[in-house]
Amino acid sequence: MNVTQEFEPLYRAARALDLRDGTSPAALVTITRTRGSTFRRAGASMLVQRDGPLVCELSGGCPQRDIVLRAQQAMENGQPALVAYGRESNFDVMLETGCGGELEVLIEPWHQPDDVHFLDAIAQLRERRLPGAMASVFASHGDPLPPRTQRLVHSEQTVWSNIGHAALSAQILAELTTSTMDGTAAIARPVESSGQRYDILLESLRPPLALVVIGDGIGAEALALLSLQLGWHTTLVNHHESTRERIDGIRQLTASPRSLVSRVTLDSMTSVVVMTHRLEHDLAYLGELFDTPVAYIGAIGSRQRAEQMRASLPRLDPRLHAPAGLDVGSETPEEIALAIAAEILATRNGRSGGSLVHSQAPIHP
């Protein structure tokens, strides 16, 4: 679950499952380790439903087909599985992908409501927009932990755990509170406790990405719709009362520049794009945004208009992108929205936004 925007569709599907009769209607697949070039990184999860579609597909290629078959087997026999794909086993499957890397996946068949309670703990952190971390005890001496993976979800304000061994739980909590992830979203580590060797997966949990679009034109709506498709929490702000039709999944409200900070959550996981098409309105909103911790501030317009903005602002801010968007030759509102969303994503991931063919950086952040 190292991609924050993938959590909500997986969580909705999990909450819709009927886990009361002891059968296994679904299995959670999580990548626990990778080596070399792989299609996804450790922490990525997919839900395989017995009679439904896959949720948050991992690759769509040959490894996924093999993983789905193994997940179906796990649902039938009710046992978790730990499957390696690499030079020692299932290498032919990896060769077909052309990735050249190796990975290990954990397959957890879900039987009871308790199996998904850790998702509720994560959802509560996301609702409060709190960062945190999760430790999953998934194996002991190389074998998957029965009857289910044990987890601990931690933030500065809360701790949730279903780990049955107090000593192990305390050791893992200390690990989460003292160690750093070194920029990685998930990493597997061995832990020794009471003579037992466990494998745990440590994952960082971040609040969902959010985008606030300030404007009431077709361009603002196009950007809000694209943000919604990307899985970002999306707010569309009008500077005056509007008769705009409501869009499911997008929060819409009216807020002046002075009331914006009190009406909308503006934290470090939030980006804001100002596009009112009125220079004085844009400047008023920008002036309020500079005192917030938002990660990205964008404003649309020509280069001449952008220079007018900078000259009129009391100070410059490195977070300000004006004109907003990558230089992709965008023309239509939808193309402009794509250019802006791509720049936001590149900025968040510390990338330049150039072509992959000219970059030597890893493809996955």
C-alpha positions in Angstrom: 0.0 0.0 0.0 2.9 2.3 -0.7 0.9 4.3 -3.2 -1.5 6.4 -1.2 -4.1 6.9 -3.9 -4.6 3.1 -4.3 -5.8 2.7 -0.8 -9.4 3.9 -1.2 -10.6 1.6 -4.0 -9.0 -1.4 -2.2 -10.6 -0.3 1.1 -14.0 0.1 -0.4 -13.8 -3.4 -2.0 -12.6 -4.9 1.3 -15.5 -3.4 3.3 -18.0 -4.7 0.8 -16.9 -8.3 1.3 -19.1 -10.7 3.4 -16.6 -12.3 5.8 -19.1 -13.7 8.3 -19.5 -17.3 7.1 -15.9 -18.3 7.3 -15.4 -18.8 3.6 -12.7 -16.9 1.8 -14.2 -14.4 -0.8 -10.9 -12.6 -1.4 -7.2 -12.7 -0.9 -4.8 -9.8 -0.4 -1.6 -10.0 -2.4 1.3 -7.8 -1.2 4.8 -7.5 -2.6 7.2 -8.0 0.3 10.6 -7.9 -1.4 12.1 -6.9 -4.8 15.5 -7.0 -6.3 16.5 -5.3 -9.6 14.0 -4.0 -12.1 10.4 -5.0 -11.3 7.0 -3.8 -12.3 6.1 -2.6 -8.8 7.9 -2.1 -5.5 7.6 -3.6 -2.1 4.4 -2.7 -0.3 2.2 -2.6 -3.4 -1.0 -4.6 -2.8 -3.7 -6.1 -5.0 -7.0 -7.6 -3.9 -8.0 -10.8 -5.7 -11.8 -11.5 -5.4 -13.1 -15.0 -5.8 -16.1 -13.8 -7.9 -15.2 -10.3 -8.7 -12.7 -8.1 -10.5 -9.1 -7.5 -9.4 -8.6 -4.3 -7.4 -5.4 -2.3 -7.8 -3.8 -4.6 -10.3 -0.1 -5.0 -10.0 1.0 -5.5 -13.6 -1.5 -7.1 -15.9 1.2 -9.4 -17.3 2.4 -12.9 -16.7 3.4 -12.6 -13.1 0.0 -11.2 -12.2 -1.8 -14.1 -14.0 0.3 -16.6 -12.0 -0.2 -14.7 -8.8 -4.0 -14.7 -9.3 -4.0 -18.4 -9.8 -2.1 -18.9 -6.6 -4.4 -16.5 -4.8 -7.4 -18.6 -5.9 -5.7 -21.7 -4.6 -5.0 -20.0 -1.2 -8.7 -19.1 -1.0 -9.6 -22.7 -1.6 -7.3 -24.2 0.9 -7.5 -21.3 3.4 -3.7 -21.1 3.8 -1.5 -18.1 3.3 1.4 -18.4 0.9 4.7 -16.8 0.3 5.8 -17.1 -3.3 9.2 -16.1 -4.8 9.7 -15.1 -8.4 13.4 -15.1 -9.4 16.4 -17.2 -10.4 15.7 -19.8 -7.7 12.0 -20.3 -8.5 9.4 -19.3 -11.1 12.1 -17.6 -13.2 10.3 -18.4 -16.5 7.4 -16.3 -15.4 9.6 -13.3 -14.7 11.5 -13.7 -18.0 8.2 -13.3 -19.9 7.8 -9.8 -18.4 11.1 -8.5 -19.6 11.8 -6.9 -16.2 14.8 -9.0 -15.3 14.2 -8.5 -11.6 13.1 -10.7 -8.7 10.3 -10.4 -6.2 8.4 -12.1 -3.4 4.7 -11.9 -2.8 2.6 -12.6 0.3 -0.9 -14.1 -0.4 -3.4 -13.7 2.5 -6.8 -15.3 2.1 -9.4 -13.4 4.1 -11.9 -15.4 6.2 -13.1 -13.3 9.0 -13.9 -9.6 9.8 -10.8 -9.4 12.0 -8.7 -10.0 8.8 -9.5 -6.4 7.5 -9.5 -4.4 10.8 -6.0 -3.1 10.0 -7.5 -1.3 7.0 -9.9 0.5 9.4 -6.9 1.7 11.4 -5.2 3.0 8.3 -8.5 4.7 7.1 -8.7 6.5 10.5 -5.2 8.0 10.0 -6.1 9.1 6.5 -9.3 10.7 7.7 -7.4 12.7 10.2 -4.6 13.3 7.6 -2.0 11.9 10.0 1.3 10.3 8.7 2.2 7.0 10.2 3.8 3.6 9.6 2.7 0.0 9.5 4.6 -3.2 10.4 3.3 -6.5 9.1 4.7 -9.7 10.7 4.2 -12.0 7.7 6.6 -14.9 8.2 8.4 -16.9 10.8 11.5 -18.9 9.9 10.7 -18.4 6.2 7.1 -19.7 6.4 4.0 -17.5 6.1 2.5 -16.7 9.5 -0.7 -18.6 10.2 -3.6 -18.0 10.5 -3.1 -14.4 9.4 -0.4 -11.7 9.1 -0.2 -9.7 12.3 0.1 -5.9 12.1 0.8 -2.8 14.0 -0.3 0.6 12.7 1.4 3.6 14.4 1.3 7.3 14.4 2.4 10.0 16.9 -1.1 10.0 18.3 -2.4 6.4 18.0 -1.3 2.8 18.0 -3.4 -0.1 16.7 -2.1 -3.7 16.9 -3.3 -7.3 16.6 0.2 -8.8 17.4 -0.4 -11.4 20.1 3.1 -11.4 21.6 3.8 -8.4 23.9 7.6 -8.6 23.6 7.4 -8.7 19.8 4.9 -5.9 19.7 7.1 -3.7 21.9 10.2 -4.5 19.8 8.4 -3.6 16.5 7.0 -0.4 18.0 10.5 0.6 19.0 11.6 -0.2 15.5 8.9 2.0 13.9 9.6 5.0 16.2 13.4 5.0 16.0 14.2 3.8 12.5 14.0 5.7 9.2 12.9 4.3 5.9 15.8 6.1 4.0 13.3 7.4 1.4 11.8 4.0 0.7 8.1 3.4 1.1 8.4 -0.2 2.3 11.2 -2.5 3.3 11.3 -6.1 4.7 13.5 -6.8 7.7 14.2 -9.8 10.0 13.4 -9.5 13.7 14.5 -11.9 16.5 12.1 -12.2 19.5 12.0 -14.9 22.2 14.1 -17.2 20.1 11.9 -16.8 17.0 12.9 -15.2 13.8 10.3 -13.2 12.1 10.1 -11.3 8.8 8.4 -8.0 9.0 7.4 -5.5 6.3 7.7 -1.9 7.4 5.6 0.6 5.4 5.3 4.4 5.6 1.7 5.6 5.6 1.0 9.1 4.2 -2.2 11.1 4.1 -3.9 11.0 0.7 -2.7 13.5 -1.9 -5.0 16.5 -2.1 -5.6 19.1 -4.8 -7.5 22.4 -4.3 -8.6 24.1 -7.5 -9.7 27.7 -7.2 -11.8 28.8 -10.1 -15.2 28.3 -11.8 -14.3 27.9 -15.5 -14.1 24.9 -17.7 -10.4 24.6 -17.1 -10.9 24.4 -13.3 -13.5 21.7 -13.8 -11.2 19.7 -16.2 -8.4 19.8 -13.6 -10.7 18.8 -10.8 -12.0 15.8 -12.8 -8.5 14.7 -13.7 -7.5 15.0 -10.0 -10.4 12.8 -9.1 -9.3 10.1 -11.6 -5.8 10.2 -10.2 -7.3 9.3 -6.8 -6.4 12.7 -5.2 -8.8 14.2 -2.7 -10.2 17.0 -4.7 -11.8 20.4 -3.7 -13.2 22.9 -6.2 -13.4 26.4 -4.8 -15.5 29.2 -6.3 -14.8 32.8 -5.3 -18.5 33.6 -5.7 -21.8 31.7 -5.5 -22.1 29.3 -8.4 -24.8 27.3 -10.1 -22.3 24.7 -11.2 -23.7 21.1 -11.2 -22.3 19.0 -8.4 -19.8 16.3 -9.3 -19.7 13.1 -7.3 -16.4 12.7 -5.4 -15.4 16.4 -5.6 -16.0 18.7 -2.7 -17.3 22.0 -4.0 -17.6 25.2 -1.9 -17.5 29.0 -2.0 -14.6 30.6 -0.1 -13.1 34.1 -0.3 -9.3 34.4 0.0 -9.6 35.3 3.7 -11.8 32.4 4.5 -10.0 29.8 2.4 -7.6 28.7 5.2 -10.5 28.1 7.6 -12.6 26.3 5.0 -10.1 23.9 3.4 -7.3 21.7 4.9 -4.0 23.1 3.5 -1.2 20.8 4.7 2.1 19.5 3.2 0.3 16.8 1.2 -1.9 19.4 -0.5 -1.4 21.3 -3.8 -3.3 24.3 -4.9 -3.9 25.8 -8.3 -5.4 29.3 -8.7 -7.3 29.9 -12.0 -10.0 32.5 -11.4 -9.0 34.4 -14.6 -9.1 37.6 -12.6 -5.7 38.9 -11.8 -6.8 40.7 -8.6 -8.6 37.5 -7.4 -5.6 35.3 -8.2 -3.3 37.6 -6.3 -5.6 37.7 -3.2 -5.6 33.9 -3.0 -1.9 33.6 -3.6 -1.2 36.0 -0.9 -3.0 33.8 1.6 -1.4 30.5 0.4 2.1 31.6 1.0 1.6 31.3 4.7 0.4 27.7 4.5 2.5 24.5 4.3 1.1 23.4 0.9 3.6 21.6 -1.3 2.8 23.2 -4.6 1.1 26.5 -5.6 0.2 27.0 -9.3 -1.4 29.8 -11.2 -2.3 29.7 -14.9 -1.9 32.4 -17.5 0.5 33.8 -20.1 4.1 34.5 -19.3 3.3 38.2 -19.3 0.5 37.7 -16.8 2.8 35.6 -14.6 5.3 38.4 -14.6 2.5 40.8 -13.5 1.7 38.4 -10.7 5.3 38.2 -9.4 5.7 42.0 -9.6 2.5 42.5 -7.5 3.2 39.9 -4.8 4.8 41.1 -1.6 7.4 38.3 -1.8 8.3 35.4 -4.1 7.9 31.8 -3.0 9.8 28.9 -4.6 6.6 26.8 -4.4 4.9 29.2 -6.9 4.6 27.8 -10.5 3.4 30.4 -12.8 2.6 29.7 -15.6 1.6 26.3 -14.1 2.2 23.1 -16.0 4.8 21.2 -17.9 5.8 22.4 -21.4 3.9 19.8 -23.5 2.2 22.1 -26.0 -1.1 21.9 -24.3 -4.0 23.8 -25.8 -7.4 22.5 -24.7 -8.7 22.6 -21.1 -8.1 18.9 -20.7 -4.5 19.1 -22.1 -3.8 22.0 -19.8 -5.1 20.0 -16.8 -2.8 17.1 -17.8 0.2 19.4 -18.0 -0.6 20.9 -14.5 -1.2 17.5 -12.9 2.0 16.1 -14.4 4.0 19.0 -13.0 2.4 18.5 -9.5 3.3 14.8 -9.6 6.9 15.6 -10.8 7.3 18.2 -8.1 6.1 15.9 -5.3 8.5 13.1 -6.5 11.4 15.5 -6.9 11.6 14.9 -10.6 12.2 17.4 -13.5 9.3 16.2 -15.6 11.5 15.4 -18.6 11.4 12.4 -20.9 12.3 9.0 -19.4 14.5 8.3 -22.4 16.8 11.1 -21.4 16.8 10.3 -17.7 19.1 7.9 -15.7 17.0 8.1 -12.5 15.0 5.1 -11.4 11.6 5.0 -13.0 9.8 4.3 -9.8 10.2 7.0 -7.1 
